[in-house]
Amino acid sequence: MSKALQGSGWRGWLTTDTPRSRLQARAVALWQGWLTLRSNALAMIGLGLIALLVLMAIFAPLLATHAPNAQNLDTRLLPPGPGHWLGTDELGRDVWSRLVYGSRVTLYVVALVALTAPVIGLVIGTVAGTLGGWTDRVLMRVTDIFLAFPRLILALAFVAALGPGIENAILAIALTAWPPYARVARAETLTVRRSDYIAAARLQGAGTLRIITGHIMPMCLSSVIVRITLDMAGIILTAAGLGFLGLGAQPPLAEWGAMISSGRQYLLTHWWVATIPGVAILLVSLAFNLLGDALRDILDPRSAQR
């Protein structure tokens, strides 16, 4: 009985229309967002695929049936079967094991880019939108220069200058991914910078830095989060493209783009070598897109009104 009452109490605390604290208000908003997300079947499919990717990366040593870089020319290009679930590649390496360990590289790239590019774009966009004038013009023209080049081409230029490698590839992707976030943050800043609560903060003596970090940036976070989720597919494809061209992860590191590159010459005769990592990239990119669409509906009130 007491547990039932406690559960009812927590549910009532999360569904109240009159929150009594900032913490409760945020908890209610998160709970309502989760309920909306849970009702979207496609979003749950995307979330499930992303959860599987994370679990695969965490438990890679337990899920892999072979060492990812172990070569055995006697078992090269074996089709999927009991000994090798997804077959072997041209060097006799187990495709399933390399796919599992490749998920770690994918998450590594996604995590580092998601922690760097949005921050750079958020800072540049909010500063440009708040200060205006020549600061806005200079920062936005620099942003326009980056936006004028296709992301993959610009990333190729940076990697060519920095040298091949997974770290340099991540840096190149981050340097090419921040302009859209700057544009989104600037647009949001121009909307809220003349709001009454910003004027009230200035009257209370808040400086420009405090207003940007404490009042404007939090208002831009929802749009930036949605943009991050929708951009993950492009980031994964860019990383795979660099790996395919030999400028990303270097052998013998298991990376999905590099696996496609090494298996493309066997595509017509031994389809599994290149097709399976390609399907993995497709599923993960689709998962982030499905989740991003749902988050846009939840976090953008204008989408909900429409």
N, C-alpha and C positions, 0 to 999 in steps of 0.2 A: 504494500500500500504506500509506504513512504517513498519507494523508488518511483512509483507511478506519479505521485504528487510532485516529486522532484523533477521528473521528466516534463510533466505538465507545466511546472513553474519555469523551467528553462525555455520551453516552447513559447510560453506566454511572454517571457522576457524578450525573446527574439522577434515576436510578432506584434508587439505593442505599437500603437499609433502615437504614443506620447512618451518617447524616451526621456529619461531623467538625467542623462549624462552624455558627454561626447562619445565615450566608449560604447555605451549602449546604442547610440545613434549609428555609429559605424558598424556595430555588430548586426543591427537590424538591416542596414543596407546590404551588408555582405550576405546575410541569410536570404533576403529577397532576391538578390542577384543569383545566388546558388539555386533557388527554386526555379527561377526563370531559365537558367542554364540547364537544369535537370529536365525540364519539360521539352527541350529541344533535342530530338533524337540524333540529328546530324552532329550537333555540338558534342554530345556524349560519345559518339563514335570517334570524333577527333580527339577528345580528351582521353578516351581509352587507348587509342593508338599511341599518343604521346606518353601515357603512363607506362605502356608496354616498352616503349623505347628507353625510358628512364630505368625501368627494372632490368631490361636487357643489359644496359651499360653497367649498372651496379653489380649484377650477378654474372657478369661475363665469364669469370673463371669457372663458375659452376655450370653454366649453360653450354659452354664450348665443349665439343667432344674431342677436339684435338688442339694442339698448340697452333696458334694462327699463322706462324711463320715456318712451321715444320714442313720441309720439302721431302718428297718421295717420288722420284721419277718413274718408279714402277707402277704407281697408281695415278699417273697424270691423266686428266681429262676423263675421269670416270663419271658416268651419269648418276643422277640421284638414286640412292639405294640405301640398304640397311647400314652399311659401313660408313657411308658418307651421305647424310640426309639430303644435302643439296649438291652433291657431286664434288669434284675436285677441279682445280684450275690447271693451267699449262705446266706448272711446277709440282703438281701433286699435292698442293695445299688444300685443306678442307674449306670449301666455300662457306658452309654454315658457320664455322668457327671464325673465319675472317669477317663475315657479316656481323656477327655478335660483337667482336672487338671493334669493328668499324663504327658501331653505334656510339662508342665512347668518343671517337674523333668527331663525329657529327655533333654530339652534345657539347663537346669542348669548344668547337667553333661557335655554335649557337650561343652558348653561355657567355663567352668572352665578348662577342660582338654585341650581344644584348646589354652587357654591362658598360660598354664604352660608347658606341655610336649614339644611342638615345641620350646619354648624359651630355655629350658634346653638342648635339642638336638642340637639346632643351635649354642649355645655357646660352647658346648663341641666339636662339629664337626669342627667348624671354628678354635678354639684354637688348636686342635690336628693337623689339616691340615696345619696351618700356622707355628707353632713352630717345628713340626716334632720331630725327635729324641726320647728320652726317654719319653717325655710328650705324644707324639703320641702313643707310644707303651702302656703306662700305661692306658691312657684313652680308647683306642680301646680294650684292654683286658677286662676292666671293662664293656664296651659295649657288648663284646662277651659273657660275663657271663650272662648278662640280656637277650640277644637274645637266649641263650641256653635253656631257659625255655619257655614253652607255656605261652602266656600272661595271660590267665584266671587262670592257675595254680599259677603263680607268684602273681597275684592279690589276689587270695584266701589266699596265705601265708601272704601277707601284712595285709589283713583285719583280718585274724585270730590273728595276733599280735597286731593290733591297736584296734580291737573290731568292731562289726557291727555298721552300721550307714551310712547315705548317704555321709556325709563329709569324713569319713574314706574310703569309697568306691571310691570317686573321687580322693583322695590322692593316693590310691593304683593303680588306673588306670593310673594316671599321672606318677607315678614312674615306671610303666611297659611300657609306651607308648613312652618314649623319645628315646630309642636306634635307631629305624629306621631313625629318623630325624638327629641324630648324624652321621649316616652313609652317608646319602644323603648330608649333609652339608660338611662333610670331602671330599667326592668325588668331589663336586663342588669347594671346596677350593684348592684341589690339581691341578685342571684344571686351575684356574685363578691366583694362587699365584706367578707364574713366568711370568705373563703378563707384557707388556711394561708399562701400566699405574700404576701397583704396583711398578715397578722399579722407575718410575718417581716420585711417591709419596715418596718413600724412599729418593731419591735425594733431594727432597724439605724439608726433615727433619721430615717427619711424623714418629711417633713411631709405635711400633707393635700394641698397643691398638687402635690407630687411624686407622691404616690400616685394622684391623679386623672389627671394627664397622662402619667405613665410606666407605670402598671399597669392602671388601670381603662379609660381611653379606648381603648387598643389592643384590649382584649377586646370592646369594643362596636363596633369598626369594621366587622366582617363583617356584622352585622345592619343597620348603618346603610347600608352599600354596597348590600345587597340592597334595602333600602327606597328608596334613591335611584333605582335602576334601575326599580323598579316604579312610582315616583311620576312618572317622566318623562312618561308618557302623560298623566297628569292635569295636569301643568305645561304641556305643549304645548296641551292642550285649553283650559285657562284662558287662556293667552296668545292663542289663536285667538279665544276668546269675547270677550276685551277688544277685540281688533282688529275683530271682527265688529260690536261695539257702537260702534266709533269712539273707544274710550278707550285703545287700545294704540298700535301704530305708526300714524303720521299720513301721509296722502298727501303726496307720491307714492311713499313707501317701499313696496317690494314685500313684503307680508306675507300669509301664506296666509289668515288669518281675514278680513283686510280685502278680499282678493280674492273670497272667498265672499260677503261683504256686498255688494260692488258688483255681483256677478253674479247675485244671488238673484232680481232682477226679470226676468231673462232665462232662468230655469231651464227653463221649458217650451218655449221657442222656440230658445234657443241654450244647450244644456245644458252645453257644455264650459267656459263661463266660470266657473261656480261648482262644477261637479262635479270637475274635475281637481284644483284645490287641496284639495277635500274628500277625494279619494282619497289625495292625498299625506299629509294629516294622519292618515288612517286607517292607512296603511302604516307610517308612522314610529311612531305610537302602538303598533301591533301589534308592531313590531320590538322596542321597549323592553320590552314585556310578555313576549314570548317569551324575551328574554335575561335578564330579571329572574327568571323562573321557574326557569331553568336555574342561575343564580347562587345562588338560594336553596337548591337541592338540593346545590350544591357547598360553599357556605360555612357552611351550617347543619348540623352533624353530627347533630342530632336528626332532621332531615328524612331524612338518609341512613339512619339507623337504622330509621326507619319503612318 
